[in-house]
Amino acid sequence: MPRGPSGLAVTLGSMFVIAAASVLGMALAFLDKVPCRSGAWNTYTGQFQHFCYTDIYPLYFGDGLVHGAKPQHPIEYPVLTMWTMRVAAWLVNNADTYPAGKNFFDITVLFLAVCGVAGVLATARVAGPDRRWTMLLVALSPALILGAFINWDLLAMALGMLGIAAWASRRGALAGVLLGLAVAAKFYPLVIFAPLLLLSIRTGQLREFAKTLGAGLAAWLAVNLPLMIVDPSSWGYFYAFSKSRGADWGSIWHYFEYLNVPLLGSFQLSTLNLLSAGSLAVLLAGIAVLTLAAPRRPRLAQLCYLVLAAFLITNKVWSPQYVVWLVPLAVLARPRLWPYWLWQLAEMAYFFAIWGYLLYLYVPGNPSFSGYQGLSPGWYFAALLLRLGTVALLAAWIIADILHPERDVVRRHGIDDPAGGIFDNAPDRFVLRKVTSAA
């Protein structure tokens, strides 16, 4: 960290620029939704034609939030996100009107924009002064801008990155609390605990990991336990919904179903759940071996990206807004421009492809519709595979950096792991037989 008044000025100046860039990114994300906010979401095809779809507005009506504090049916999100939705609905008096729905959207977007800025600043804190300017890749990420206000994912992203920033500052209990709250908002931040566990095993820091995990569990229970006791069916709806969900948009399993691949194209839900969980377990086992056998301990951000990428690639659903999860970790894990932009282009291509494909599916037979007719399945699935391929390719580059740590740009000039906290410059305590390269 820079020292003295001049170093502090540089740090504050860079953080101010990053914050301003993040505010600009959130403003651009709002502009993307202006056509819908102006009325396009009132026609099913209009929101796709203008590429401005968002879950926020329709779920205000569809999840029964207009009926007061207790919706007519449970909400398919974890508890913290559910309460965020209910508070925003309360602020617009739970009115069953178009203006109330628009106001609900505006309030939610303002809250999520604050989360977005906080998440970017937390990521900048984790990156350290030598790599702080790379955070402009997060703040002005085109794919993040397009996906920012589709759903409530920025809440979990902000809490997750704040949790990693707390860990980087060696505040394990605070990190656990923030990560526990992140899991209470969206399920995906749970995967961050896996890299923490693996690196704790390698460095012999299991006691500190246990403290962080315990704080995370306590924070998660503090949010979840009241609803678990008062209304267990509503609390469990998210988990039952996730288990009963079939292969959905964006996933490789959806593509297999489309192709009707033998043994994969017509699987039962139980088989799909087994294949998804089993393939994830295989990838996680590989990541565990890599972590414990690599020539040098991997950085925390590298492992977080790998675990999250494995989760997305094997998941039954891969919605376009999930890019919000990956962007900060991708920049921290491998801050190189051209692999990052290749992936960003693929994410942007998928963003436009999914809405075009939905138009293709729902416009035929509608003689009243005129204009863009959508994207055929071939183009849609090409975009799906391109996104999956670039996420996997970036993971492969990260693995290459782990196996050849001298190529890792973050570790040049004597830096070890800016996000590592207690792992930073820690000696190894448990290492498997080291992986060697044929090169």
N, C-alpha and C positions, 0 to 999 in steps of 0.2 A: 504493500500500500504506500502511496506517496506520503512523504512526511513534510511538516512545516507548512507555513501559510500558503506558499506557492503551490505545493502539492495538493493542499486542501482545495484551493481555488480551481485547479485543473479537474479534481474529482467532482466538485460541485458543478462546474461548467459542463462537463461531459454528461452528468446525470440530468442536468436541465435540458440539454439538447435531446437526449434520449427520451425524456418525458414529453417534450414538445412533439417529437416525431411520433410517439405513441398516441398522443392526443389527435394528431393529424390522421393517423391510421384509423382510429376509432371514428373520426368524422367521415372519412371515406367509406367506412363500413356502413355507417348510417345512410349515406347518400345512395349506396347500393340498394337499400330497402325503400327509398322514397317512392318508386312507382307502386309498390304494394301499399305503402302507407297512404298513398293518394287514391287507393281504391282497387288496385289490381288483384288484391287477395280476396276480393268479394266474388270473383269468378275463378273457378277451379283452374282453368287453363291460363288465365291472365298472369298468375303468379309465376308460372313456369315460363311463359312467353317472355316476360320481362326479367327473368333470372333473379327474382327478388324473394323467393320463397323463405318463410320463417315459420317455425313452430309456435312462436310466442303468441301471435295474435289468435290463430285458430284454437289453441289450447285454452285460452281464456274462456271461450265458449264451450269447447269440446270436453274439457275436464271439469265442467260444472262450477268453475270459480265464481260465476255470476250469481250463484245461489248462496253465497255467504261463506262462513269460516269452514263449514264441512261440506265438501263437494258431494254431488249425487253419487259419484263412484270414486274409488281410490285413484290417486295419481301415480303414473308409471315412472316415477323418479324417486331417488333416495330422499331422506327426510329433510335435509337442509335445503335442497333445491325446492322441495314441495313447500316448505315454509316461506321461502323467498317468493314463490309464486303467490301464496296466500296473502302475504303482506302487501304485495303490489296490488292485488285485487281489492284488498281492504282500503287502500289509499284512493281507489276510484269508486268506492262505495258498492262494489260488487253489482254494478248496474248492468242490466242485460240490454245494452245499446251499442251501436257502432262507435260513437264518440268515446264511450267508456273502454271499449276494446282497444281503440287507438291510444288512449291515454295509458292503458295498461302496458301497451307495447313501448311507449315513450319512457315511462318510469323504469321499466325493465331494462331498456337499452341504456339509459343513463347509469343505472347501477352496474350493468355489465361493462360499460366503458371504463368506469372507475376500476373495476376488477382487471380489465385489460391493461391499463396503465400500471397498476400495482404489480401485475405479473411480469411485465417487461422490466420494470425497475428492479424487482427481485432477481430476475435473470441477470441483469447487468451487475448486480452486487455479487452474484455467484461467479460471473465471468472473470472478475478481477480487473485491475486497471490496465493491464497489458492487452486485454481483449475486449475492453468495454465498448469500443466503437463498433464491434461486430454486432452489438445489440440492435443497431439500426436494421439489421436483417430480420430481426424479430418484430420490431415496432412497425416497419413498413413492409412486412411480408404480404405479398399479394394474395396468397392463399388464405392467410389468417384474416385479412381484411374481408375477403369474400365469405368466410365461414363464421365470422365473429358473432353475428346476431341471428344465426339460424336457431340456436338453442341456448341453454344456460351454461355451456361448457367453460366460458371464461371464468366463472366463479371457481370451479374446481382447479382450473389452470393457475389462477392467482394464488389460491391456498397451497397448491402443490409446490409452486416455485418459491413461495414464501417459506414453506417448510424446508426445502432444500437450502435456501439462503440461511435459515436458522441453523441447520446442520453445519453448513460451511463456517458459521461463526462459532461453532463448538457449543451450541446450546441445544443439547440433545432432547431435553424435556420439551422445550418450546417447539422444536422440530416435530416431535411426536404429536403434540396438540394440533399443530397446523395441518399435518398430514392426516390425522384422524378426522378433522373437520372436512378436509378435501374429499376423503372417502365417503363422508356423510353427504356430500354434495353430488358426486359422481363416483362410480365404482372404480374407474381406471387408476386413480392415484395409489390404490393398494399395491400396484406393481412396483412402486418405488421402494417398498420395504424389502423386496427380494434382493436388489443390489446392495442395500445396506447390510443385510444379513450375510451375503457372500463376502463382501469386503471385511466385515467384522470377523468372519471365520479366518480369512487370510491374515489379518493383522492381529488376531487375538483380542478383539475389542467387543466380545460378546456381552459383557456386562453393560457397556454403554448402549449397545443395541437393545438390550432388554429394557433399559430405562426408557428409551425412545418408543419402543413398541408398547410398553405399558402406558405411557402418556397418550399415545395415539388411541389405544383401546379405550382409555378413560374418556377422552374427548368424544370419541364415536358413540360410546354408551350414553354420555350426557345428552347428546342430541337425540339418540334413537330410543333410549329406554322409556321415556314417558309415553311415546306413541305405542311402543311394544306392549306396554301394560294396559293402556286405555283402549286402544283399538288395534289389536294384533293383526286383524285381517287387512286393514289398510296399510299397516307397516310392511307386511309380508308381500303385498301385491307386486312391488317392484321385482322382487326375487322370483316370484312365481311367473311373472310376465316374462322375465329374461329367460327362464328355463323353458317356457312353452313357446318361445318365439322361434319361427323357422328361419331358413336361410333367407336373408334380406338383402336389400340394395347394397352394392359395393363389395360384398364378400366374395371370396373365391368359391364358396359353396353355392352361392346364387348362380355363378357362372357354370358350375358343374351341373346344377339342376337344369339350366337352359340347354346345355349340350346333351342332357340325359345320359351322362357318362355311366357305363355299367358299374353297378355297386355304389355309385355316388349320385347319379342323377335322380334316383327315385327312393332315396333313403327315408326311413321313418324318423320321427323327431328324436327318439331315443338314440338311434344310430348317429344322427347328426350331432347331438350333444356329446356323444362318446368320441366321435372323430375330431370335433373341435377341441375338446378338453385334452384328448390324447396327443394330438399334434402339438398343442401348446406345451404339454408336459415334456415332449421330446425336445423341443427347441429350448425350453428352460434348462433341461438337463445339460444340453450342449453349452449353454451360456455359463452354467455353473462350473463345468469342466474347464472352459476357457478362462474363467476368472481365477480358478485355483491353480492352473497350470501355466499361465502366460509367463513369458520371460520377466515381465515387470507388472506389478499390480495395476490393473485397468483403472482408469479414472471413473468416478461415480457417474458423471454425465454420460460417458460411453455406455456403461452398463444400463443406465436408465433408458437410453434410446433403444438399445438392443432388446430389452425385456418388453418395452411398450410396442416396438415394431412386431415382435413375435406375437404379442397379444392381438394386435390388429390384423395381422396376416391370417391368423387362425380363427378369428372371431366369426360368429354367425352374421354379424352386422358391421358395416363399415360406412357410417354416414359421412357426408362431406364435411360436417363441422368438426369431425375428429382430428382434422389437421391442426386445430387449436392446441391439442394435447402435445403434438409432436414438434411444433416449430421451435419452442425454446430449447428443448433437449437436443434437437438436431444441430442448432447453432453452437451450443455448448460442447457437444460431442465432437463435431468436426467443422470448425469454422473456415471452410474453404469455399470459394465462390461458385465454381462451375458445377460441382456435384449438387450443391444446394439449389442452384437455380434450375438445374435439370429436373430435380424433384418438384420444385415449385411450379414449373410449367406443367408437369404431369398432374399435379393437384388442381391447377386451374382448368386444365382440359377436362378433368373429371367433373369439376363443379358445373361447367356448362353442359357437359354430356348428360348428366343425370336428369337435369330439367328438360333438356331436349328429348331424351328418351321417354320421359313421362308424358310429354306432349304427343309423341308418336303413339304411345299406348292409348291415350284417352281422346285424342282429336278425331280419329277415324269414326265415321258415322255421325258426326256432328256438322250438319250442313250450314249451321249459322256461324261457324268459326271460319275466319279468313286470316291469312298471314302465315307465319312460320309454322310448318307442319311437323317439326320435330326431327329427331335423330333416330336412324334405324338401329336395330339391335347390334349389328356388326360394329358400327362406330362406337356405340355405347360400351360394349364389352372390350373393345380395343383400348378405350380410355381407362376402363377398370384395370385391365392387365398392365397398362403403362404405369398407372399409379402404384399398383402393387410391386411392379418390377423396380421402380426407382426407389421406393422405400427399402426394398430388399438390397438393392445395389448400394445404397448409402450405408446400410448395415454391414455389407461386405467390406466396404472401405474402412469402416470403423474397426472391424475385426482385424483387417490388415494392419491398421495403426497399433492395435493392441499387440499383435504378434511381432511387429517391428516398431517398438516405441520411439526409436530415433526418427521416425517419419512423422510423429505426432507434432503438429505445429504448436500446440498448447504447451508442450513440455520442452520446447526449446529455451535456451538461455537459463536453464537451471530450475524452471518451474516444475512442480510435481502435479498437484491436483488442487486447483483453486476452490473447487466445490467439495473437496474431500473432508474438510473439518479434521477430525482426529485421524483420518487416514492419510492426510497430507504429510509426506515424508516419513510415514510410519514404517518400521521394519516388518518383514514378513515373519509370521509365526507358524503358518501352516501352508505348505505349497505342495501340490502334486508334482509328479515328474514333469518337467518343463516341456512345453510344446516346442519342437524345433521345426524349422522350415527347410525344405529342400534347397532353397536359394542360399 
